[in-house]
Amino acid sequence: MASFNFENLGRIFSREQMRSFGKQIHASGINATPEAFAGYLVLTTFFATLFFALVLVLLPSSATYFYSLTSNALASLKFPALALRLIAILLILLVSAALTIFSIYFLLSAILILRIEARKNAVEVILPDFLTLISANVRAGMTLDQAIWYSAKPEFGILSQEVKNVMKGAFSGESLNAALDKLSERFDSRALDRTIRLIKQASYTGGEVAKVLEMTASDARETAILRKDIAASLLIYEIFVVISAAIGAPFLFSVVSKLLGILEKSFQFVPQTTAEMVTFIRPTAPLVTSSDFYYFSIISIFVTVLISSLMVGSVQTGSKNQGLKYFPFMLVLAYVVYFLVGSLLTSLFASMI
């Protein structure tokens, strides 16, 4: 019996999409072809959609909601009950597919971005020492490919592993430039990509590769020190953004939500206006209800925390993607503050809300 081929399933996407997706999974360190990985995601999405739809169908409240929604929308067409139930199930499948695709896309994007950023930071930290060691080996009389191979020490971590993997191809007949290009694809790092291009250009023109490597290593160290200084000087701005998004905004949203609830209760006791009463000073209830503002505040907190985490990452490291690792913690803190303040205000104004 032939085994299932994920690559055939992944070929439903275009070549441009696979090429872009392949760059991401290679830079994240995943050893799989883009088609196979995409096929695995398609199959996972399919079964997750069926599972989520089955849960919605088996839940009485959700099944009743979708059936009533379908019945009200198609009331003028006089569909039989069985047809309405089938349409409701189809609607559940569509909603499940949309939610599943969005959830998997969001989670996959976040995981890939975090892995890419982690690998990039890891390689840029050790890149100066790695280049210095290559330069020393070249000055000792080794060829460039030998110098790179013997510089891949275990203490260099993932960079050492990737270098050995690509250099095996160079020793087995592949050109050194092609091997270096593969190494660049394994890390989404401008510093590494710039270094590889300098090495290739120096080897083309017959320049002093050892001197180029030493100068590149020195520039990489100075850049890392400059980034740390900038991040230290902007620390107060990071603290302000975190406090505003995770504490200040949820606190204000919770206070306004409870205030709207108090106003709604208060206007229930306001007498109706008669013709003899003065109407130009008549108070009116808020146009936005407390329930509407509750859903608005939940969504606003999510968006505010997401943007703030990206800002923190951009200020701290120069890459907004790096801020995604702070997003879950800031979001949990923001919702804890929101519901905690809401419960405290509810207990204080229990007689009014």
CORWODA-V869113 format. One record per pair of residues at least 24 apart in sequence whose C-alpha atoms are under 6 Angstrom apart, sorted by the first residue. I is the first residue (numbers start at 1). GAP is how many residues later the second one is. Records with the same first field share a line. If there is no record, write none. Layout:
I=GAP ; GAP
This chain:
6=30 ; 33 ; 34
7=28 ; 29 ; 32
9=30
10=25 ; 26 ; 28 ; 29
11=24
26=160
27=89 ; 159 ; 160 ; 161
28=84 ; 87 ; 88
49=47 ; 48 ; 51
52=44
53=39 ; 40 ; 43
120=67 ; 69
128=89
131=82 ; 86
132=82
135=75 ; 78
231=85
238=74
245=60
246=84 ; 87 ; 88
247=87
250=84 ; 88
251=87
254=84 ; 88
257=33
260=30
261=29
262=90 ; 91
